[in-house]
Amino acid sequence: MALDFTAIDFETANGFRGSPCSVGLVKVRGGRAVERAHWLMRPPAGHDRFDPRNVAIHGIRPQDVEQAPRFAELFPEVGGFIGDDVLVAHNAAFDLGVIRSALEVSGMGAPAYDYACTVILSRRTYDLPSHSLPFAAQAAGVPLERHHDASEDAAACAGILVDIAARHGATDIDGLYATLGLSLPRQPAFVPGVDEVSAATARALGGGSAPGRSGRLRTTASGPRGAGRAWVPWPQEGANPPANEGADPSHPLYGHRIVFTGALGMTRAEAKSRSAELGAQPASSVTRATTILVVGDGFTATDLTVGRVTTKARRALELRAKGQRVEVLSEGEFLQMLGGRWPAQSA
């Protein structure tokens, strides 16, 4: 078999993953990119509000898509481009979730897809302080000039997969996963009126109000580096709930020992609870068992290159220097792994 697949990347209008406003796709045949596609779109009706935090990240504004078709109108073309290919994405649980949730709220059925995640594969291949797309692309020798441009991100993701396959001597995706002792994950089909909607969609349809806020004042972002101010709680460690052993083992947080540092847009207790639900084991301090450290306070992965780190992050980097494979995530990357939902307290 050949190394054939379609790489995909979505940008969303707001914290609900079912609000796609842009998609980029790259078709790969025999390990070579042969075709690219990119569409702007209006998110599904009722979920098309543009959050300033998202706009600050990808630069797409409501007026940029006002003449574009809705996601439901465009999906036949997107689905036609994908065909029967394995889908490949960086943090694939999010991008596959975008398809599922956007179709669910549009009242449409969703096809089943086999998929590969380059975050998971990067962790099994490269020794990096962060497995964010720019770091993984650099390790793979793949250019990435406009991060958060869906077309450019999809192309980088495709290049990463090709490099990883080559490093492991794999000639197809099934063989690559088998070489690494992994099973190729599959997102099942969705039939409206028969299957229950996903948890992310259920939360979006159920609404909810923001809890009251109290605590210290800190600078927060309208995007990664905004200048707005909002009250956020002092981070309290609290209990460390046990990891959910029944969680999906293909999720990028499953099986990891995760520690949090800095102020997040949610309470430390919520961050730990949501991580545990996905199969991670929360902990309160960085030790030799730590495999993921999530850093708040507006940290981004690029801060690692200029030394802007907390005490816990510095400890994690010290452990890396001694040979421990520990990864540092920004809050944005962590949120995407949770399904992209911005916490109410970060609004």
DRENZA-840160 format. One record per residue (C-alpha): x, y, z; residue in three letters; residue number from 1. Coordinates in nm, 4 decimals, always signed. Each point is the difference from the previous one (the first is absolute). Layout:
N
<xx X&yy Y&zz Z&rest ala&nr NUM>
...
***
This chain:
347
<xx +0.0000&yy +0.0000&zz +0.0000&rest met&nr 1>
<xx +0.1010&yy +0.3634&zz -0.0504&rest ala&nr 2>
<xx +0.0195&yy +0.2925&zz +0.2370&rest leu&nr 3>
<xx -0.3340&yy +0.1500&zz -0.1046&rest asp&nr 4>
<xx -0.2100&yy +0.2342&zz +0.2177&rest phe&nr 5>
<xx -0.1609&yy +0.3419&zz +0.0263&rest thr&nr 6>
<xx +0.1307&yy +0.2506&zz +0.2549&rest ala&nr 7>
<xx -0.2561&yy +0.2421&zz +0.1423&rest ile&nr 8>
<xx -0.0050&yy +0.3082&zz +0.2200&rest asp&nr 9>
<xx -0.2921&yy +0.2133&zz +0.1204&rest phe&nr 10>
<xx -0.0194&yy +0.3466&zz +0.1489&rest glu&nr 11>
<xx -0.3089&yy +0.0774&zz +0.2065&rest thr&nr 12>
<xx -0.1945&yy +0.3174&zz +0.0678&rest ala&nr 13>
<xx -0.0370&yy -0.0548&zz +0.3727&rest asn&nr 14>
<xx +0.0646&yy -0.2465&zz +0.2799&rest gly&nr 15>
<xx -0.2568&yy -0.2524&zz -0.1248&rest phe&nr 16>
<xx +0.1749&yy -0.2443&zz -0.2281&rest arg&nr 17>
<xx -0.3071&yy -0.0118&zz -0.2263&rest gly&nr 18>
<xx +0.0610&yy +0.3572&zz -0.1227&rest ser&nr 19>
<xx +0.2413&yy -0.0489&zz -0.2929&rest pro&nr 20>
<xx +0.0781&yy +0.3097&zz -0.2040&rest cys&nr 21>
<xx +0.2922&yy -0.1362&zz -0.2043&rest ser&nr 22>
<xx +0.1334&yy -0.3367&zz -0.1082&rest val&nr 23>
<xx +0.3188&yy -0.1030&zz -0.1779&rest gly&nr 24>
<xx +0.0588&yy -0.3411&zz -0.1569&rest leu&nr 25>
<xx +0.3020&yy -0.1627&zz -0.1629&rest val&nr 26>
<xx -0.0300&yy -0.3277&zz -0.1897&rest lys&nr 27>
<xx +0.3089&yy -0.2238&zz +0.0137&rest val&nr 28>
<xx +0.0701&yy -0.2896&zz -0.2336&rest arg&nr 29>
<xx +0.3062&yy -0.2185&zz +0.0371&rest gly&nr 30>
<xx +0.1420&yy +0.2389&zz +0.2591&rest gly&nr 31>
<xx -0.0269&yy +0.3059&zz -0.2277&rest arg&nr 32>
<xx -0.2478&yy +0.2864&zz +0.0188&rest ala&nr 33>
<xx -0.1977&yy -0.0022&zz -0.3249&rest val&nr 34>
<xx -0.2936&yy +0.2337&zz +0.0638&rest glu&nr 35>
<xx -0.1028&yy +0.2764&zz +0.2401&rest arg&nr 36>
<xx -0.3352&yy +0.1578&zz +0.0804&rest ala&nr 37>
<xx -0.1065&yy +0.2861&zz +0.2256&rest his&nr 38>
<xx -0.3419&yy +0.1434&zz +0.0791&rest trp&nr 39>
<xx -0.1353&yy +0.2795&zz +0.2143&rest leu&nr 40>
<xx -0.3491&yy -0.0641&zz +0.1351&rest met&nr 41>
<xx -0.2663&yy +0.1339&zz +0.2299&rest arg&nr 42>
<xx -0.0372&yy -0.2155&zz +0.3088&rest pro&nr 43>
<xx -0.3363&yy -0.1701&zz +0.0583&rest pro&nr 44>
<xx -0.2872&yy +0.2356&zz +0.0827&rest ala&nr 45>
<xx -0.0233&yy +0.0718&zz +0.3709&rest gly&nr 46>
<xx +0.3708&yy -0.0780&zz +0.0475&rest his&nr 47>
<xx +0.1467&yy +0.2682&zz -0.2253&rest asp&nr 48>
<xx +0.1057&yy +0.2582&zz +0.2589&rest arg&nr 49>
<xx +0.3661&yy +0.0971&zz -0.0421&rest phe&nr 50>
<xx +0.1871&yy +0.0076&zz +0.3304&rest asp&nr 51>
<xx +0.2764&yy +0.2650&zz +0.0139&rest pro&nr 52>
<xx +0.2371&yy -0.2640&zz +0.1405&rest arg&nr 53>
<xx -0.0426&yy -0.2158&zz -0.3086&rest asn&nr 54>
<xx +0.0240&yy +0.2962&zz -0.2376&rest val&nr 55>
<xx +0.3278&yy +0.1024&zz +0.1654&rest ala&nr 56>
<xx +0.1364&yy -0.3470&zz -0.0683&rest ile&nr 57>
<xx -0.0969&yy -0.0529&zz -0.3657&rest his&nr 58>
<xx -0.0951&yy +0.3487&zz -0.1196&rest gly&nr 59>
<xx -0.3305&yy -0.1034&zz -0.1613&rest ile&nr 60>
<xx -0.2793&yy +0.2522&zz +0.0656&rest arg&nr 61>
<xx -0.3782&yy -0.0272&zz -0.0476&rest pro&nr 62>
<xx +0.0127&yy +0.2221&zz -0.3097&rest gln&nr 63>
<xx +0.2541&yy -0.2350&zz -0.1572&rest asp&nr 64>
<xx -0.2569&yy -0.2795&zz -0.0177&rest val&nr 65>
<xx -0.3294&yy +0.1862&zz -0.0332&rest glu&nr 66>
<xx -0.0328&yy -0.0990&zz -0.3674&rest gln&nr 67>
<xx +0.1326&yy -0.3533&zz +0.0539&rest ala&nr 68>
<xx -0.2261&yy -0.3069&zz +0.0159&rest pro&nr 69>
<xx -0.0940&yy -0.1582&zz +0.3303&rest arg&nr 70>
<xx +0.2014&yy -0.3013&zz +0.1088&rest phe&nr 71>
<xx -0.2939&yy -0.2314&zz -0.0784&rest ala&nr 72>
<xx -0.0157&yy +0.1313&zz -0.3584&rest glu&nr 73>
<xx +0.3736&yy -0.0399&zz -0.0463&rest leu&nr 74>
<xx +0.0494&yy -0.3376&zz +0.1648&rest phe&nr 75>
<xx -0.0878&yy -0.2049&zz -0.3134&rest pro&nr 76>
<xx +0.3036&yy +0.1575&zz -0.1690&rest glu&nr 77>
<xx +0.2202&yy -0.0508&zz +0.3067&rest val&nr 78>
<xx -0.1188&yy -0.3583&zz +0.0366&rest gly&nr 79>
<xx +0.0497&yy -0.0604&zz -0.3705&rest gly&nr 80>
<xx +0.3598&yy +0.1188&zz +0.0223&rest phe&nr 81>
<xx +0.0648&yy -0.2342&zz +0.2949&rest ile&nr 82>
<xx -0.1708&yy -0.2994&zz -0.1588&rest gly&nr 83>
<xx +0.0937&yy -0.3238&zz +0.1748&rest asp&nr 84>
<xx +0.3388&yy +0.1281&zz +0.1171&rest asp&nr 85>
<xx +0.1398&yy -0.0271&zz +0.3492&rest val&nr 86>
<xx -0.0159&yy +0.3496&zz +0.1483&rest leu&nr 87>
<xx +0.3171&yy +0.1377&zz +0.1589&rest val&nr 88>
<xx +0.0017&yy +0.3002&zz +0.2336&rest ala&nr 89>
<xx +0.2109&yy +0.1527&zz +0.2742&rest his&nr 90>
<xx -0.2119&yy -0.0756&zz +0.3064&rest asn&nr 91>
<xx -0.2414&yy -0.1958&zz -0.2169&rest ala&nr 92>
<xx -0.2580&yy -0.0423&zz +0.2767&rest ala&nr 93>
<xx -0.0758&yy +0.3711&zz -0.0399&rest phe&nr 94>
<xx -0.0188&yy +0.0141&zz -0.3804&rest asp&nr 95>
<xx -0.2069&yy -0.3179&zz -0.0257&rest leu&nr 96>
<xx -0.2193&yy +0.1464&zz +0.2738&rest gly&nr 97>
<xx -0.0511&yy +0.3145&zz -0.2094&rest val&nr 98>
<xx -0.1491&yy -0.2081&zz -0.2806&rest ile&nr 99>
<xx -0.2178&yy -0.1975&zz +0.2375&rest arg&nr 100>
<xx -0.1330&yy +0.2952&zz +0.2038&rest ser&nr 101>
<xx -0.0534&yy +0.2312&zz -0.2993&rest ala&nr 102>
<xx -0.2047&yy -0.2683&zz -0.1741&rest leu&nr 103>
<xx -0.1900&yy -0.0851&zz +0.3186&rest glu&nr 104>
<xx -0.1174&yy +0.3589&zz +0.0551&rest val&nr 105>
<xx -0.0816&yy +0.0216&zz -0.3722&rest ser&nr 106>
<xx -0.2322&yy -0.3001&zz +0.0320&rest gly&nr 107>
<xx +0.2130&yy -0.2065&zz -0.2384&rest met&nr 108>
<xx +0.1518&yy -0.3444&zz +0.0254&rest gly&nr 109>
<xx +0.3760&yy -0.0359&zz +0.0316&rest ala&nr 110>
<xx +0.2073&yy -0.2674&zz -0.1761&rest pro&nr 111>
<xx +0.2414&yy -0.2267&zz +0.1832&rest ala&nr 112>
<xx +0.3704&yy +0.0735&zz -0.0394&rest tyr&nr 113>
<xx +0.3195&yy -0.1820&zz +0.0841&rest asp&nr 114>
<xx +0.2497&yy +0.2606&zz +0.1151&rest tyr&nr 115>
<xx +0.3576&yy +0.0532&zz +0.1133&rest ala&nr 116>
<xx +0.1221&yy +0.2622&zz +0.2462&rest cys&nr 117>
<xx +0.3399&yy +0.1594&zz -0.0548&rest thr&nr 118>
<xx +0.0136&yy +0.1161&zz +0.3640&rest val&nr 119>
<xx -0.0061&yy -0.3643&zz +0.1111&rest ile&nr 120>
<xx +0.2478&yy -0.0998&zz -0.2713&rest leu&nr 121>
<xx +0.2294&yy +0.2957&zz +0.0723&rest ser&nr 122>
<xx +0.0236&yy -0.1059&zz +0.3640&rest arg&nr 123>
<xx +0.1029&yy -0.3486&zz -0.1117&rest arg&nr 124>
<xx +0.2616&yy +0.1338&zz -0.2419&rest thr&nr 125>
<xx +0.1538&yy +0.3354&zz +0.0981&rest tyr&nr 126>
<xx +0.1487&yy +0.1051&zz +0.3325&rest asp&nr 127>
<xx -0.1427&yy +0.3535&zz +0.0310&rest leu&nr 128>
<xx -0.0874&yy +0.2343&zz +0.2867&rest pro&nr 129>
<xx -0.3281&yy +0.0714&zz -0.1814&rest ser&nr 130>
<xx -0.1792&yy -0.2031&zz -0.2648&rest his&nr 131>
<xx -0.1965&yy +0.3009&zz -0.1259&rest ser&nr 132>
<xx -0.0200&yy +0.0185&zz -0.3788&rest leu&nr 133>
<xx +0.2897&yy +0.2491&zz -0.0459&rest pro&nr 134>
<xx +0.2368&yy -0.2114&zz +0.2133&rest phe&nr 135>
<xx -0.0988&yy -0.3263&zz -0.1720&rest ala&nr 136>
<xx +0.0261&yy +0.1623&zz -0.3439&rest ala&nr 137>
<xx +0.3492&yy +0.1242&zz +0.0788&rest gln&nr 138>
<xx +0.1037&yy -0.3479&zz +0.1162&rest ala&nr 139>
<xx -0.1345&yy -0.1444&zz -0.3256&rest ala&nr 140>
<xx +0.1772&yy +0.2618&zz -0.2116&rest gly&nr 141>
<xx -0.3345&yy +0.1313&zz -0.1273&rest val&nr 142>
<xx -0.0500&yy +0.3730&zz -0.0642&rest pro&nr 143>
<xx -0.2829&yy +0.1710&zz +0.1902&rest leu&nr 144>
<xx -0.0127&yy +0.3715&zz -0.0724&rest glu&nr 145>
<xx -0.3627&yy +0.0837&zz +0.0872&rest arg&nr 146>
<xx -0.1055&yy -0.2020&zz +0.3029&rest his&nr 147>
<xx -0.3811&yy +0.0012&zz +0.0442&rest his&nr 148>
<xx -0.0570&yy +0.0351&zz -0.3716&rest asp&nr 149>
<xx -0.1995&yy -0.3208&zz -0.0501&rest ala&nr 150>
<xx +0.1582&yy -0.0830&zz -0.3354&rest ser&nr 151>
<xx +0.3553&yy +0.0547&zz +0.1277&rest glu&nr 152>
<xx -0.0658&yy -0.1985&zz +0.3176&rest asp&nr 153>
<xx -0.1444&yy -0.2911&zz -0.1974&rest ala&nr 154>
<xx +0.3056&yy -0.0010&zz -0.2269&rest ala&nr 155>
<xx +0.2341&yy +0.0006&zz +0.3014&rest ala&nr 156>
<xx -0.1970&yy -0.2836&zz +0.1573&rest cys&nr 157>
<xx +0.0320&yy -0.2023&zz -0.3218&rest ala&nr 158>
<xx +0.3750&yy +0.0571&zz -0.0066&rest gly&nr 159>
<xx +0.0348&yy -0.1069&zz +0.3629&rest ile&nr 160>
<xx -0.1841&yy -0.3267&zz -0.0657&rest leu&nr 161>
<xx +0.2169&yy -0.0753&zz -0.3033&rest val&nr 162>
<xx +0.3196&yy +0.0662&zz +0.1991&rest asp&nr 163>
<xx -0.1155&yy -0.2130&zz +0.2935&rest ile&nr 164>
<xx -0.0898&yy -0.2886&zz -0.2292&rest ala&nr 165>
<xx +0.3434&yy +0.0196&zz -0.1629&rest ala&nr 166>
<xx +0.1776&yy -0.0007&zz +0.3367&rest arg&nr 167>
<xx -0.1827&yy -0.3176&zz +0.0983&rest his&nr 168>
<xx +0.0384&yy -0.1676&zz -0.3391&rest gly&nr 169>
<xx -0.3774&yy -0.0144&zz -0.0527&rest ala&nr 170>
<xx -0.1525&yy +0.0040&zz -0.3475&rest thr&nr 171>
<xx -0.3608&yy +0.0612&zz +0.1062&rest asp&nr 172>
<xx -0.1880&yy +0.1348&zz +0.3006&rest ile&nr 173>
<xx -0.1229&yy -0.3397&zz +0.1198&rest asp&nr 174>
<xx +0.3586&yy -0.1240&zz -0.0025&rest gly&nr 175>
<xx +0.1208&yy +0.3092&zz +0.1857&rest leu&nr 176>
<xx -0.2536&yy -0.0453&zz +0.2791&rest tyr&nr 177>
<xx +0.0768&yy -0.3720&zz +0.0200&rest ala&nr 178>
<xx +0.3746&yy +0.0735&zz +0.0244&rest thr&nr 179>
<xx -0.0682&yy +0.2274&zz +0.2963&rest leu&nr 180>
<xx -0.2283&yy -0.2535&zz +0.1682&rest gly&nr 181>
<xx -0.3066&yy +0.2188&zz -0.0531&rest leu&nr 182>
<xx -0.3421&yy -0.0599&zz -0.1524&rest ser&nr 183>
<xx -0.1224&yy +0.2390&zz -0.2664&rest leu&nr 184>
<xx -0.2910&yy +0.1893&zz +0.1628&rest pro&nr 185>
<xx -0.3389&yy +0.0367&zz -0.1643&rest arg&nr 186>
<xx -0.2722&yy +0.2578&zz +0.0474&rest gln&nr 187>
<xx -0.3351&yy -0.1766&zz -0.0435&rest pro&nr 188>
<xx -0.2764&yy +0.1245&zz -0.2242&rest ala&nr 189>
<xx -0.2819&yy +0.2131&zz +0.1394&rest phe&nr 190>
<xx -0.3654&yy -0.0535&zz -0.0972&rest val&nr 191>
<xx -0.2350&yy +0.2826&zz +0.1077&rest pro&nr 192>
<xx -0.2929&yy -0.1200&zz +0.2071&rest gly&nr 193>
<xx +0.1724&yy -0.3306&zz +0.0695&rest val&nr 194>
<xx +0.3353&yy +0.0794&zz +0.1581&rest asp&nr 195>
<xx +0.0554&yy +0.2330&zz +0.2938&rest glu&nr 196>
<xx +0.1833&yy +0.3203&zz -0.0798&rest val&nr 197>
<xx +0.3569&yy +0.0385&zz +0.1257&rest ser&nr 198>
<xx +0.0676&yy +0.1464&zz +0.3429&rest ala&nr 199>
<xx +0.1370&yy +0.3229&zz -0.1505&rest ala&nr 200>
<xx -0.3180&yy +0.0503&zz -0.2014&rest thr&nr 201>
<xx -0.2218&yy -0.0844&zz +0.2967&rest ala&nr 202>
<xx +0.1768&yy +0.2682&zz +0.2059&rest arg&nr 203>
<xx -0.0365&yy +0.2563&zz -0.2794&rest ala&nr 204>
<xx -0.3702&yy -0.0742&zz -0.0419&rest leu&nr 205>
<xx -0.0586&yy +0.0003&zz +0.3747&rest gly&nr 206>
<xx +0.1492&yy +0.3455&zz +0.0530&rest gly&nr 207>
<xx +0.0869&yy +0.0943&zz +0.3575&rest gly&nr 208>
<xx +0.1030&yy +0.3094&zz +0.1884&rest ser&nr 209>
<xx +0.3388&yy +0.1127&zz +0.1167&rest ala&nr 210>
<xx +0.0740&yy -0.0553&zz +0.3677&rest pro&nr 211>
<xx +0.0779&yy +0.2978&zz +0.2188&rest gly&nr 212>
<xx +0.3591&yy +0.1170&zz -0.0036&rest arg&nr 213>
<xx +0.2247&yy +0.1099&zz +0.2811&rest ser&nr 214>
<xx +0.3721&yy -0.0052&zz +0.0596&rest gly&nr 215>
<xx +0.2981&yy +0.1923&zz -0.1281&rest arg&nr 216>
<xx +0.0181&yy +0.2282&zz -0.2975&rest leu&nr 217>
<xx +0.2301&yy -0.1038&zz -0.2802&rest arg&nr 218>
<xx +0.0531&yy +0.0943&zz -0.3624&rest thr&nr 219>
<xx -0.1867&yy -0.2340&zz -0.2312&rest thr&nr 220>
<xx -0.0131&yy -0.0283&zz -0.3743&rest ala&nr 221>
<xx -0.2537&yy +0.0801&zz -0.2647&rest ser&nr 222>
<xx +0.2301&yy -0.2485&zz -0.1685&rest gly&nr 223>
<xx +0.3371&yy -0.1344&zz +0.1045&rest pro&nr 224>
<xx +0.1356&yy +0.3412&zz +0.1085&rest arg&nr 225>
<xx -0.2911&yy +0.2383&zz +0.0522&rest gly&nr 226>
<xx -0.0139&yy +0.2974&zz +0.2296&rest ala&nr 227>
<xx -0.3450&yy -0.0446&zz +0.1568&rest gly&nr 228>
<xx -0.0371&yy -0.0640&zz +0.3727&rest arg&nr 229>
<xx -0.2177&yy -0.2557&zz +0.1742&rest ala&nr 230>
<xx -0.0343&yy -0.1435&zz +0.3467&rest trp&nr 231>
<xx +0.1156&yy -0.3596&zz +0.0321&rest val&nr 232>
<xx +0.0263&yy -0.2189&zz +0.3088&rest pro&nr 233>
<xx +0.3217&yy -0.0619&zz +0.1852&rest trp&nr 234>
<xx +0.1088&yy -0.3463&zz -0.1123&rest pro&nr 235>
<xx -0.0767&yy -0.2517&zz +0.2740&rest gln&nr 236>
<xx +0.1394&yy -0.3482&zz -0.0561&rest glu&nr 237>
<xx -0.2808&yy -0.1965&zz +0.1640&rest gly&nr 238>
<xx -0.0431&yy -0.3749&zz -0.0404&rest ala&nr 239>
<xx +0.1411&yy -0.2091&zz -0.2838&rest asn&nr 240>
<xx -0.2829&yy -0.2198&zz -0.1344&rest pro&nr 241>
<xx +0.0914&yy -0.3439&zz -0.1365&rest pro&nr 242>
<xx +0.0418&yy -0.0394&zz -0.3750&rest ala&nr 243>
<xx -0.2983&yy -0.1425&zz -0.1846&rest asn&nr 244>
<xx +0.1234&yy -0.3419&zz -0.1106&rest glu&nr 245>
<xx -0.2929&yy -0.0269&zz -0.2408&rest gly&nr 246>
<xx +0.0989&yy +0.3121&zz -0.1966&rest ala&nr 247>
<xx +0.0948&yy -0.0154&zz -0.3667&rest asp&nr 248>
<xx +0.3636&yy -0.1194&zz -0.0128&rest pro&nr 249>
<xx +0.0543&yy +0.1863&zz -0.3289&rest ser&nr 250>
<xx -0.0587&yy +0.3381&zz +0.1670&rest his&nr 251>
<xx +0.3212&yy +0.2089&zz +0.0314&rest pro&nr 252>
<xx -0.0423&yy +0.0355&zz +0.3792&rest leu&nr 253>
<xx -0.0663&yy -0.3673&zz +0.0724&rest tyr&nr 254>
<xx +0.2571&yy -0.1709&zz +0.2182&rest gly&nr 255>
<xx +0.1934&yy +0.3166&zz +0.0850&rest his&nr 256>
<xx +0.0837&yy +0.1395&zz +0.3418&rest arg&nr 257>
<xx -0.0988&yy +0.3655&zz -0.0202&rest ile&nr 258>
<xx +0.0910&yy +0.2998&zz +0.2181&rest val&nr 259>
<xx -0.1310&yy +0.3585&zz -0.0203&rest phe&nr 260>
<xx +0.1798&yy +0.3257&zz +0.0749&rest thr&nr 261>
<xx -0.1054&yy +0.3639&zz -0.0178&rest gly&nr 262>
<xx -0.3503&yy +0.1472&zz -0.0173&rest ala&nr 263>
<xx -0.2324&yy -0.1620&zz -0.2528&rest leu&nr 264>
<xx -0.3359&yy +0.1147&zz -0.1291&rest gly&nr 265>
<xx -0.1583&yy -0.2768&zz +0.2069&rest met&nr 266>
<xx +0.0540&yy -0.1151&zz +0.3551&rest thr&nr 267>
<xx +0.2796&yy -0.2452&zz +0.0644&rest arg&nr 268>
<xx -0.2654&yy -0.2475&zz +0.1217&rest ala&nr 269>
<xx -0.1873&yy +0.0181&zz -0.3325&rest glu&nr 270>
<xx +0.3210&yy -0.0396&zz -0.1997&rest ala&nr 271>
<xx +0.0902&yy -0.3095&zz +0.2003&rest lys&nr 272>
<xx -0.3486&yy -0.1464&zz -0.0241&rest ser&nr 273>
<xx -0.0239&yy +0.0449&zz -0.3767&rest arg&nr 274>
<xx +0.3488&yy -0.1464&zz -0.0481&rest ser&nr 275>
<xx -0.0851&yy -0.3029&zz +0.2130&rest ala&nr 276>
<xx -0.3181&yy -0.0594&zz -0.2029&rest glu&nr 277>
<xx +0.2212&yy -0.0346&zz -0.3090&rest leu&nr 278>
<xx +0.2327&yy -0.2518&zz +0.1650&rest gly&nr 279>
<xx +0.2772&yy +0.2233&zz +0.1371&rest ala&nr 280>
<xx +0.1166&yy -0.0223&zz +0.3606&rest gln&nr 281>
<xx +0.0148&yy +0.3479&zz +0.1572&rest pro&nr 282>
<xx +0.2759&yy +0.0756&zz +0.2514&rest ala&nr 283>
<xx +0.0998&yy +0.3037&zz +0.2060&rest ser&nr 284>
<xx +0.3738&yy +0.0256&zz -0.0581&rest ser&nr 285>
<xx +0.2536&yy -0.0680&zz -0.2724&rest val&nr 286>
<xx +0.1849&yy -0.3258&zz +0.0656&rest thr&nr 287>
<xx +0.1782&yy -0.2639&zz -0.2017&rest arg&nr 288>
<xx -0.3421&yy -0.1510&zz -0.0713&rest ala&nr 289>
<xx -0.1315&yy +0.3182&zz -0.1654&rest thr&nr 290>
<xx -0.0568&yy -0.0236&zz -0.3761&rest thr&nr 291>
<xx -0.2087&yy +0.3156&zz -0.0676&rest ile&nr 292>
<xx +0.0149&yy +0.3441&zz +0.1600&rest leu&nr 293>
<xx -0.2749&yy +0.2516&zz -0.0881&rest val&nr 294>
<xx +0.1096&yy +0.3626&zz +0.0456&rest val&nr 295>
<xx -0.2499&yy +0.2854&zz +0.0405&rest gly&nr 296>
<xx +0.0490&yy +0.3771&zz +0.0313&rest asp&nr 297>
<xx -0.0019&yy +0.0542&zz -0.3772&rest gly&nr 298>
<xx +0.2934&yy -0.2337&zz -0.0657&rest phe&nr 299>
<xx +0.0475&yy -0.1249&zz -0.3561&rest thr&nr 300>
<xx +0.2330&yy -0.2727&zz -0.1210&rest ala&nr 301>
<xx +0.2298&yy +0.2567&zz -0.1613&rest thr&nr 302>
<xx +0.0780&yy +0.1347&zz +0.3481&rest asp&nr 303>
<xx +0.2163&yy -0.3089&zz +0.0479&rest leu&nr 304>
<xx +0.2452&yy +0.1393&zz -0.2532&rest thr&nr 305>
<xx +0.0425&yy +0.3294&zz +0.1894&rest val&nr 306>
<xx -0.0004&yy -0.1345&zz +0.3557&rest gly&nr 307>
<xx -0.3364&yy +0.1398&zz +0.1152&rest arg&nr 308>
<xx -0.0914&yy -0.2835&zz +0.2354&rest val&nr 309>
<xx -0.1443&yy -0.0583&zz +0.3454&rest thr&nr 310>
<xx +0.1823&yy -0.1818&zz +0.2796&rest thr&nr 311>
<xx -0.1824&yy -0.3228&zz -0.0865&rest lys&nr 312>
<xx +0.0779&yy +0.0439&zz -0.3686&rest ala&nr 313>
<xx +0.3662&yy +0.0601&zz +0.0823&rest arg&nr 314>
<xx -0.0033&yy -0.3190&zz +0.2072&rest arg&nr 315>
<xx -0.1527&yy -0.1861&zz -0.2944&rest ala&nr 316>
<xx +0.2741&yy +0.1280&zz -0.2309&rest leu&nr 317>
<xx +0.2630&yy -0.1073&zz +0.2535&rest glu&nr 318>
<xx -0.1468&yy -0.3498&zz +0.0014&rest leu&nr 319>
<xx +0.0034&yy +0.0008&zz -0.3812&rest arg&nr 320>
<xx +0.3679&yy +0.0895&zz +0.0080&rest ala&nr 321>
<xx +0.0523&yy -0.3123&zz +0.2120&rest lys&nr 322>
<xx -0.1758&yy -0.2190&zz -0.2546&rest gly&nr 323>
<xx -0.3615&yy +0.0035&zz +0.1180&rest gln&nr 324>
<xx -0.2610&yy +0.0326&zz -0.2774&rest arg&nr 325>
<xx -0.2270&yy +0.2692&zz +0.1390&rest val&nr 326>
<xx -0.2056&yy +0.2286&zz -0.2224&rest glu&nr 327>
<xx -0.1091&yy +0.3583&zz +0.0682&rest val&nr 328>
<xx -0.3454&yy +0.1103&zz -0.1234&rest leu&nr 329>
<xx -0.1503&yy +0.3461&zz -0.0162&rest ser&nr 330>
<xx -0.3515&yy +0.0478&zz +0.1320&rest glu&nr 331>
<xx -0.1237&yy +0.0398&zz -0.3583&rest gly&nr 332>
<xx +0.1440&yy -0.3357&zz -0.1019&rest glu&nr 333>
<xx -0.1469&yy -0.1608&zz +0.3111&rest phe&nr 334>
<xx -0.3421&yy +0.1497&zz -0.0730&rest leu&nr 335>
<xx +0.0095&yy -0.1340&zz -0.3539&rest gln&nr 336>
<xx +0.0702&yy -0.3461&zz +0.1364&rest met&nr 337>
<xx -0.3063&yy +0.0419&zz +0.2209&rest leu&nr 338>
<xx -0.2094&yy +0.0690&zz -0.3100&rest gly&nr 339>
<xx +0.0627&yy +0.3710&zz -0.0514&rest gly&nr 340>
<xx -0.2588&yy +0.1277&zz +0.2483&rest arg&nr 341>
<xx +0.1081&yy +0.3254&zz +0.1635&rest trp&nr 342>
<xx -0.0816&yy -0.0122&zz +0.3726&rest pro&nr 343>
<xx -0.2724&yy +0.2431&zz +0.1087&rest ala&nr 344>
<xx +0.2401&yy +0.1669&zz +0.2426&rest gln&nr 345>
<xx +0.2414&yy +0.0973&zz -0.2766&rest ser&nr 346>
<xx -0.2628&yy +0.2027&zz -0.1854&rest ala&nr 347>
***
